[in-house]
Amino acid sequence: MAIGGEGRLIGYLATGILVLALLYVGQTIFVPLVFSLFVIAMVWPMQAALQRFLPKLLALLVTLSATIAVVLAVGSAVFWGFGRIGQWLFLNAGRFQAIYTDWTNWLEEHGLAIAGPLADRYDVNWLVGFTQGVAGRLNGFAGFAVLVFILVMLGLLEVEDFNRRLAAPSAQPQGSRIRTANRLIAAKLRRYMVVRSFASVLTGLVVWVFALAAGLELAAAWGAIAFALNYIPFLGPFVATMFPTLFAIAQFESWQMAVVIFIGLNVIQFIIGSYLEPLLTGASLSISPFAVIFSVFFWSFIWGIAGAFIGVPILIAFIVYCFQSPNGRWIATLLASGDVERSFAQAEYREE
């Protein structure tokens, strides 16, 4: 029996490794598919409401148009913000290089040998190239978005038919469990994105005001970047904090002012991300912070920036499906935070 149990465990591990390898190798297929399912969960209530008094295809056109407008607004904020920063970097590259050289000399005079290897590899053109590379990736986002919206269009047309197939007697009891899980996932994801969007807008506005008050150049660009990157947990706020700090070094030529900028931005991110968001989310999205961090970094390793964004929604879906399975409910309990039963009861109540 022990050998049999060990064999099953090895089999599960091997299957999991193969699945992850498939997801990594086939990311050009799976990433658009997962994103399309996420978008469908977000916009289906709008599509369903419009279908009550509009033809189905016309309702689909309105829903897709509204979705595209929202995505373009967020994408434009990132593109515009990094574009402005790239221009500023190109015009002020000499200032960065001079300041870095001074700091390197100071560190070497105080016996910090790490400054030497860094100086050998550092070139201010790298920072310019990195910023321009981010803008270039945003341009490549267009092809990815087209594929996602094609899948979304096809998926929205099939939602009702798919639910009917799940309700068929021949699909029971699994069909009923999948329908319940899908409904709960959609409800939790919509609540997650509503709270995330509110926090992102608030973060962008507060960062903009703080940058203006501190006299930091490109205040509007920093606010736009903070707004858009806040949709990526942990990694996004980190980037939105470090970039203005580096620019403060070049602008003010003072490490004290850079520290003030760094502390101020981190206080903003902490208050909104660690206090306000959990307060607004409530118990319905109670997830272990460790599980959230692991999910963001794990999926960013598998799928890059797209994985960092979609990591938490994938975790939410995983927890819900585990909760719906008697054999997997213990996993949902470990990954959640607080009363799991109450969390799912609240989501079901809101959906009804």
C-alpha positions as CSV (number, residue, x, y, z in Angstrom):
1,M,0.0,0.0,0.0
2,A,2.8,2.4,0.8
3,I,4.5,1.7,-2.5
4,G,1.2,2.2,-4.3
5,G,0.8,5.6,-2.5
6,E,4.3,6.7,-3.4
7,G,3.7,5.6,-7.0
8,R,0.5,7.8,-7.2
9,L,2.4,10.7,-5.7
10,I,5.2,10.4,-8.2
11,G,2.5,10.2,-10.9
12,Y,0.8,13.3,-9.8
13,L,4.1,15.2,-9.6
14,A,5.1,14.0,-13.1
15,T,1.7,15.0,-14.5
16,G,2.0,18.5,-12.8
17,I,5.5,19.0,-14.2
18,L,4.3,18.0,-17.7
19,V,1.3,20.4,-17.5
20,L,3.5,23.3,-16.4
21,A,6.0,22.6,-19.1
22,L,3.1,22.6,-21.7
23,L,1.8,25.9,-20.3
24,Y,5.3,27.4,-20.6
25,V,6.1,26.1,-24.1
26,G,2.6,26.8,-25.4
27,Q,2.2,30.3,-23.8
28,T,1.4,31.9,-27.2
29,I,-1.8,29.8,-27.2
30,F,-2.7,29.5,-23.5
31,V,-2.1,33.1,-22.5
32,P,-4.6,34.6,-24.9
33,L,-7.0,31.8,-24.0
34,V,-6.8,32.5,-20.3
35,F,-7.1,36.2,-20.8
36,S,-10.2,35.7,-23.0
37,L,-11.8,33.6,-20.3
38,F,-11.0,36.4,-17.8
39,V,-12.5,39.1,-20.0
40,I,-15.6,37.0,-20.6
41,A,-16.1,36.6,-16.9
42,M,-15.8,40.4,-16.5
43,V,-18.2,41.5,-19.3
44,W,-20.8,38.8,-19.5
45,P,-23.2,40.6,-17.1
46,M,-23.2,43.6,-19.5
47,Q,-23.7,41.3,-22.5
48,A,-26.6,39.4,-20.8
49,A,-28.3,42.7,-19.8
50,L,-28.0,44.2,-23.3
51,Q,-29.4,41.0,-24.8
52,R,-32.7,41.6,-23.0
53,F,-33.6,44.5,-25.3
54,L,-31.1,44.3,-28.1
55,P,-30.3,41.7,-30.8
56,K,-27.6,39.4,-29.7
57,L,-25.0,40.5,-32.2
58,L,-25.7,44.2,-31.6
59,A,-25.3,43.6,-27.8
60,L,-22.1,41.9,-28.6
61,L,-20.8,44.8,-30.6
62,V,-21.6,47.3,-27.8
63,T,-20.0,45.0,-25.2
64,L,-16.8,44.6,-27.2
65,S,-16.6,48.3,-28.0
66,A,-16.9,49.2,-24.3
67,T,-14.2,46.6,-23.4
68,I,-11.8,47.8,-26.1
69,A,-12.3,51.4,-24.9
70,V,-11.3,50.4,-21.3
71,V,-8.3,48.4,-22.4
72,L,-7.1,51.2,-24.7
73,A,-7.5,53.7,-21.8
74,V,-5.2,51.7,-19.5
75,G,-2.7,50.8,-22.3
76,S,-2.5,54.4,-23.4
77,A,-1.7,55.5,-19.9
78,V,1.3,53.2,-19.7
79,F,2.4,54.0,-23.3
80,W,2.2,57.7,-22.8
81,G,3.9,57.6,-19.4
82,F,6.8,55.5,-20.5
83,G,7.0,57.5,-23.7
84,R,7.4,60.8,-21.8
85,I,10.0,59.2,-19.5
86,G,12.0,57.8,-22.5
87,Q,12.1,61.3,-24.0
88,W,13.3,62.8,-20.7
89,L,16.0,60.2,-20.3
90,F,17.3,60.7,-23.8
91,L,17.6,64.5,-23.2
92,N,19.1,64.1,-19.8
93,A,21.3,61.0,-20.2
94,G,24.4,63.0,-19.4
95,R,23.1,64.1,-16.0
96,F,22.5,60.4,-15.1
97,Q,25.9,59.4,-16.2
98,A,27.7,62.2,-14.3
99,I,25.8,61.5,-11.1
100,Y,26.4,57.7,-11.4
101,T,30.1,58.4,-11.9
102,D,30.3,60.6,-8.8
103,W,28.5,58.0,-6.7
104,T,30.7,55.2,-8.0
105,N,33.8,57.2,-7.1
106,W,32.4,57.9,-3.6
107,L,31.7,54.2,-3.0
108,E,35.1,53.2,-4.2
109,E,36.8,55.7,-1.9
110,H,34.9,54.2,1.0
111,G,36.0,50.6,0.2
112,L,32.8,49.3,-1.4
113,A,34.3,47.0,-4.1
114,I,30.9,46.3,-5.6
115,A,31.0,49.7,-7.3
116,G,33.7,48.5,-9.7
117,P,31.9,45.6,-11.3
118,L,28.8,47.7,-11.5
119,A,30.7,50.5,-13.2
120,D,32.1,48.0,-15.8
121,R,28.6,46.9,-16.8
122,Y,26.6,50.1,-16.4
123,D,25.9,52.4,-19.2
124,V,23.2,55.1,-19.0
125,N,22.1,54.0,-22.5
126,W,20.9,50.8,-20.9
127,L,18.3,52.7,-18.9
128,V,17.2,54.5,-22.0
129,G,17.0,51.2,-23.9
130,F,15.1,49.6,-21.2
131,T,12.4,52.3,-21.2
132,Q,12.2,52.2,-25.0
133,G,11.9,48.4,-24.8
134,V,8.9,48.7,-22.5
135,A,7.3,51.0,-25.0
136,G,8.1,48.6,-27.8
137,R,6.5,45.7,-25.9
138,L,3.4,47.8,-25.5
139,N,3.3,48.2,-29.3
140,G,3.5,44.5,-29.7
141,F,0.5,44.2,-27.4
142,A,-1.8,45.1,-30.3
143,G,-1.5,41.7,-32.0
144,F,-2.1,39.9,-28.7
145,A,-5.2,42.0,-28.0
146,V,-6.7,41.2,-31.4
147,L,-6.4,37.5,-30.7
148,V,-7.9,37.9,-27.3
149,F,-10.9,39.8,-28.5
150,I,-11.6,37.3,-31.3
151,L,-11.7,34.6,-28.6
152,V,-13.8,36.8,-26.4
153,M,-16.3,37.4,-29.2
154,L,-16.6,33.7,-29.9
155,G,-16.8,32.9,-26.2
156,L,-19.6,35.4,-25.5
157,L,-21.7,33.9,-28.3
158,E,-21.4,30.5,-26.7
159,V,-21.9,31.2,-23.0
160,E,-25.6,30.5,-22.9
161,D,-25.3,27.3,-25.0
162,F,-22.4,26.1,-22.8
163,N,-24.4,26.6,-19.6
164,R,-27.3,24.6,-21.2
165,R,-24.9,21.8,-21.9
166,L,-23.7,21.9,-18.3
167,A,-27.3,21.7,-17.1
168,A,-28.0,18.6,-19.2
169,P,-28.9,15.5,-17.2
170,S,-26.1,13.5,-18.9
171,A,-23.5,16.1,-17.5
172,Q,-24.5,15.6,-13.9
173,P,-23.3,15.9,-11.2
174,Q,-20.1,17.4,-12.6
175,G,-22.0,19.9,-14.8
176,S,-23.8,21.4,-11.8
177,R,-20.5,21.7,-9.9
178,I,-18.8,23.4,-12.8
179,R,-21.7,25.9,-13.3
180,T,-21.6,26.8,-9.6
181,A,-17.9,27.2,-9.6
182,N,-18.0,29.3,-12.8
183,R,-20.6,31.6,-11.2
184,L,-18.6,32.0,-8.0
185,I,-15.4,32.6,-10.0
186,A,-17.0,35.3,-12.1
187,A,-18.5,37.0,-9.1
188,K,-15.2,37.0,-7.2
189,L,-13.2,38.2,-10.3
190,R,-15.6,41.1,-10.9
191,R,-15.3,42.2,-7.3
192,Y,-11.6,41.9,-7.4
193,M,-11.3,44.0,-10.5
194,V,-13.7,46.7,-9.3
195,V,-11.7,47.1,-6.1
196,R,-8.4,46.9,-8.0
197,S,-9.6,49.6,-10.5
198,F,-10.7,51.9,-7.8
199,A,-7.4,51.5,-6.0
200,S,-5.5,52.0,-9.2
201,V,-7.3,55.2,-10.0
202,L,-6.8,56.5,-6.4
203,T,-3.1,55.5,-6.5
204,G,-2.5,57.3,-9.8
205,L,-4.2,60.5,-8.5
206,V,-2.3,60.5,-5.2
207,V,1.0,59.8,-6.8
208,W,0.4,62.6,-9.3
209,V,-0.4,65.1,-6.5
210,F,2.6,63.9,-4.4
211,A,4.9,64.3,-7.4
212,L,3.6,67.8,-8.0
213,A,4.0,68.7,-4.3
214,A,7.5,67.3,-4.2
215,G,8.5,69.2,-7.4
216,L,9.3,66.0,-9.3
217,E,9.3,66.4,-13.1
218,L,6.8,64.4,-15.2
219,A,4.3,64.2,-12.4
220,A,1.4,63.3,-14.7
221,A,3.5,60.5,-16.3
222,W,4.3,59.1,-12.8
223,G,0.6,59.2,-11.9
224,A,-0.4,57.4,-15.2
225,I,2.3,54.7,-14.7
226,A,1.3,54.2,-11.1
227,F,-2.4,53.9,-12.1
228,A,-1.7,51.2,-14.8
229,L,1.0,49.2,-13.0
230,N,-1.1,48.9,-9.9
231,Y,-3.1,46.3,-11.7
232,I,-0.1,44.0,-11.3
233,P,0.2,43.1,-7.6
234,F,3.6,43.6,-5.9
235,L,5.7,43.9,-9.1
236,G,3.7,46.8,-10.5
237,P,3.9,49.0,-7.4
238,F,7.6,48.2,-7.0
239,V,8.4,49.4,-10.6
240,A,6.1,52.5,-10.1
241,T,8.1,53.3,-6.9
242,M,11.7,52.7,-8.1
243,F,11.5,54.6,-11.4
244,P,10.5,58.0,-9.8
245,T,13.2,57.4,-7.1
246,L,15.9,57.0,-9.7
247,F,14.7,60.1,-11.6
248,A,14.6,62.1,-8.3
249,I,18.4,61.3,-8.0
250,A,19.1,62.9,-11.4
251,Q,16.7,65.8,-11.0
252,F,17.5,67.0,-7.5
253,E,21.1,65.6,-7.4
254,S,20.5,64.8,-3.8
255,W,20.1,61.4,-2.1
256,Q,18.1,63.0,0.7
257,M,15.4,64.1,-1.7
258,A,15.4,60.7,-3.4
259,V,14.9,59.1,0.0
260,V,11.9,61.4,0.6
261,I,10.4,60.5,-2.8
262,F,11.0,56.8,-2.1
263,I,9.4,56.8,1.4
264,G,6.5,58.9,0.2
265,L,5.6,56.6,-2.7
266,N,6.0,53.5,-0.5
267,V,3.7,55.1,2.1
268,I,1.1,55.7,-0.6
269,Q,1.4,52.1,-1.9
270,F,1.2,50.7,1.6
271,I,-1.9,52.6,2.7
272,I,-3.9,51.9,-0.5
273,G,-2.6,48.4,-1.2
274,S,-2.3,47.0,2.3
275,Y,-5.1,48.8,4.1
276,L,-7.7,50.3,1.8
277,E,-7.9,47.4,-0.7
278,P,-8.4,44.6,1.9
279,L,-11.0,46.9,3.6
280,L,-13.0,47.3,0.4
281,T,-12.6,43.7,-0.7
282,G,-13.8,42.3,2.6
283,A,-14.1,38.6,3.4
284,S,-15.4,37.6,-0.1
285,L,-11.8,37.6,-1.5
286,S,-9.9,36.4,1.6
287,I,-6.8,34.9,0.2
288,S,-3.5,34.1,1.9
289,P,-1.0,36.9,1.2
290,F,1.7,34.3,0.8
291,A,-0.4,32.5,-1.8
292,V,-1.0,35.8,-3.7
293,I,2.8,36.6,-3.7
294,F,3.7,33.1,-4.8
295,S,1.0,33.1,-7.6
296,V,2.2,36.5,-8.9
297,F,5.9,35.5,-9.1
298,F,5.2,32.0,-10.3
299,W,3.0,33.0,-13.2
300,S,5.3,35.9,-14.1
301,F,8.0,33.2,-14.4
302,I,5.8,31.1,-16.6
303,W,4.2,33.8,-18.7
304,G,6.1,37.0,-18.0
305,I,4.2,40.3,-17.5
306,A,1.0,38.7,-18.6
307,G,1.3,36.0,-16.0
308,A,2.0,38.6,-13.3
309,F,-1.3,40.3,-14.1
310,I,-3.4,37.2,-14.5
311,G,-1.7,35.3,-11.6
312,V,-4.2,36.3,-8.9
313,P,-7.3,35.6,-11.0
314,I,-5.9,32.1,-11.8
315,L,-5.4,31.6,-8.0
316,I,-9.0,32.7,-7.4
317,A,-10.3,30.2,-9.9
318,F,-8.1,27.4,-8.5
319,I,-9.3,28.0,-5.0
320,V,-13.0,28.0,-6.1
321,Y,-12.6,24.7,-8.1
322,C,-10.8,23.1,-5.1
323,F,-13.6,24.2,-2.8
324,Q,-16.2,22.7,-5.1
325,S,-14.4,19.3,-4.9
326,P,-14.8,17.3,-1.7
327,N,-11.3,15.9,-2.2
328,G,-9.8,19.4,-2.8
329,R,-11.6,21.5,-0.2
330,W,-8.6,21.2,2.2
331,I,-6.5,22.9,-0.4
332,A,-8.9,25.8,-0.7
333,T,-8.8,26.1,3.1
334,L,-5.0,26.3,3.2
335,L,-4.9,28.9,0.4
336,A,-7.6,31.1,1.8
337,S,-7.5,33.5,4.6
338,G,-10.3,33.7,7.2
339,D,-13.6,31.9,7.1
340,V,-13.7,30.0,3.7
341,E,-17.3,29.0,4.1
342,R,-18.4,32.6,4.8
343,S,-16.4,33.9,1.9
344,F,-18.2,31.6,-0.6
345,A,-21.6,32.2,1.0
346,Q,-21.1,35.9,0.5
347,A,-20.2,35.5,-3.1
348,E,-23.2,33.3,-3.8
349,Y,-25.5,35.8,-2.1
350,R,-24.2,38.7,-4.2
351,E,-24.5,36.7,-7.4
352,E,-28.1,35.8,-6.6
